[in-house]
Amino acid sequence: QPDTLPCLERVLKCNGMLYLATDDVAFDEWCRDIFDEHGKERGWYEIQPCPDRSDWLPAISTYEEKGVKEGRCINLRCWRHLGP
C-alpha cells in the first residue's frame, strides 16, 4: 500500500530514517516492494548495509526470540527520507 509512505513522511523529520526488523519474509518483501516501486519518487533511499542494530534496536522482543528459536532469520532494513 503506497499510502503508507505519506503517513511515515508526516511523522519523520527531514532526513529521517525508518528501520525495519522482521522475521516475516512476506512482510519484508512487501515493504521492499513498496519502497522500490514508490519510494524513490518520494525521496526514499535504502541504506545498505543497514546500520548496526545495536545503535537502533538493542533489545530483542519475545516474538523475535521465538522466531529465531524456530529457525527464522531476522531481516534488517533501513530507509532514509530526503523529501521529494
Residue pairs with C-beta under 8 A, 6 or more apart in sequence:
1 34
2 34
2 37
2 38
4 34
5 34
5 35
5 38
5 39
5 42
5 44
6 42
8 18
8 81
9 42
9 81
12 18
12 81
14 81
14 82
14 83
15 80
15 81
15 82
16 80
16 81
17 47
17 78
17 79
17 80
17 81
18 78
18 79
18 80
18 81
19 50
19 51
19 56
19 57
19 76
19 77
19 78
20 28
20 31
20 75
20 76
20 77
20 78
21 53
21 57
21 64
21 74
21 75
21 76
21 77
22 28
22 31
22 74
22 75
23 63
23 64
23 67
23 68
23 72
23 73
23 74
23 75
25 75
28 75
28 77
31 77
32 77
35 44
35 46
35 79
39 45
39 46
39 79
41 84
42 81
42 84
43 81
43 82
43 83
43 84
44 79
44 80
44 81
44 82
45 79
45 80
45 82
46 77
46 78
46 79
47 78
47 79
47 80
50 76
50 77
50 78
51 78
53 76
64 74
67 74
68 74
